[in-house]
Amino acid sequence: MIAHLRGKLIHKQPGHAIVEAGGVGYDVVISVPTFTALPVVGNEAALHIYTQVREDQIALFGFLERDEKRLFERLITVTGVGPKLAITLLSGLSAERVVNAIRAQDHATLTRIPGVGKKLAERLVLELKDKLDDFATAPAPAQIRGAAVEDVLSALTNLGYQRLAAEKAVQHSLEKEPGMAGDFDGLFRAALKVIR
């Protein structure tokens, strides 16, 4: 099994890289975050590798960050999630956002990823919510509270949005325009634009 690969990066594009090590060019499937963090072609690159062996092929999946590889390995334990879909998930959301969405049971965030429907999002949450304790997440932003903020959060959750998504939308809106903290109408419209 190939677990780690270090060599000259001879090609890269979103979802795909070729690393030459010992005179052999290894074709590696990568996530978008790994692609953006890779050095310029011609420089040395080191990737943590997950090797998938099937009857008809051997596929390499590469990650710059060890935590991204660990999360990938957890994702593919879920029924219906193969390596390609796991890479798509990690390309559409950062590893931290995937972990947070699963912990918060935020199906809406997960279903934004192509190939992840409502049932699969529910399965991801059900099978992984208690298996991600060893992943660190960023501390929650300082909570801004007030009557208007609480009313906007209540209105958004009544419309069917997840509480966590509503809080993020309100937080984002207030970061852009702190003066809206007491303005229900303005804050509601701004948060609605963010959450959609």
Steps between C-alpha positions, in 0.01 A plus 500: 500500500617852423440719807719800421641645180772761463642613168496756222159637410484467121130579443207634699142598432191505724434141603820355354879512543801304375796462736825349371689295759791269417447547128133395517210746451218429743152612394323624815138608551493811723242730657470867403654620833802275437526632142502863613764430767735306271820677392569615145566222244869407505534527879503218751168388645417256779159337528335267751359220284198273527539204263186336362557156347227353282497210254535729201710789638712650773405859585695747713327778694733771631471756780737772619345499848494184713161598649346523154618143428365379835161658429501350148556155657205554737274619217559189288387276789147636445277282282465664159811720528787390277837670466388721208197632689713554811742711289202694360380567857844622607522715187164665560550561873814534709573207732405722795164590345425131425573412864291792629207417267498136613526592869223762468285257297488771231357301209446816291873573482584140407236479225656799321772260384426336162419133552390544864124472533284527810524129586879492463537817710290334773714185478823704526369668816365177649813294439766765573366749756653306793820403314650845445596593858871492414463779242566851626272777382534873517340663804153632438491874427401725786124502519336834433167517673213744516124499444530556123770232464291246693191586292693457173639162617150391600355612164769316303458175695120529455565517124676163527865605513731321745578702814877480437460624140273783620754606765781502243291709259415752774863511618623556143244779444597674824870477418431685173268755664506504884240778508226254401504329844184688601328505159283189456396568138848589375669215685237246388538597132882498522508161676255355248731601213796330674319179589366443146 
